[in-house]
Amino acid sequence: MAKQDTQEVCLNGHQITDRYYSSPEFRKKFCTTCGEKTIHTCPSCAKDIKGHMIYENVIDLSGRSTPVPNICDNCGADFPWREKKQKIKELSNPTNVEKDATFLIGVLCDRFHLIVKQLRQRHNDRPTLDINDEYDVQDLLHSLLKIYFDDIRPEEWNPSYAGSSTRSDFLLKDEQIIIEVKKTRTGLKAKQLGEQLIIDIAHYKNNFGCKILYCFVYDPEGYISNPKGIESDLSKNETGFNVIVNIIPKGH
């Protein structure tokens, strides 16, 4: 006799567990890979997302996990992660000349924490890149940006504001995007981060070659208790200058 368990998946499509009921200790409210919220039922029909098949008197030693579905087999609706996966696939196609640059940057940033964790798992404990400070974040992100972008200019000087000038971490010249990188630490938590970003945004508005400021904040220790709130407060969509704030991971 067989019984089907349920799987829990984050909104970006990362599987948390495919044994939601039989092993409740593996449940999580937020994804440890990207910080997104998790679900175990279809948002459209509330039917459980099918997980591991449990057979009576059979011990499964295969170690395999149930594939994450893209469509609910009960109502036919797309799961939230399907559209994002399709867009990533389309934009990763080298024949696709028109790239959605901010989307691609978002993909890299959303997966940044997962990449950091994977880099630690090296064969025979070989040396790796440890992300200890902001410079380490910049180095890794710079390498990842090369997947999609050709002209990446590090540490560009920007016009002065209130008597001082500043350097952006990266300028994507062709896309007219400035990327600012932050890594939280003991002295850079929510209050200090918000203050710094407000000053940075004012600085970069004076850069007439820039249409978008993308602020990537890496918060592996979880110093930011309300990342969505900071993102919402500081992200702006104005004529001629947009600000996107992305704090990763979310939910600790």
Order of alpha helices (4+ residues) and beta strands (2+ residues): beta-beta-beta-beta-beta-alpha-alpha-alpha-alpha-beta-beta-beta-alpha-beta-alpha-beta-beta
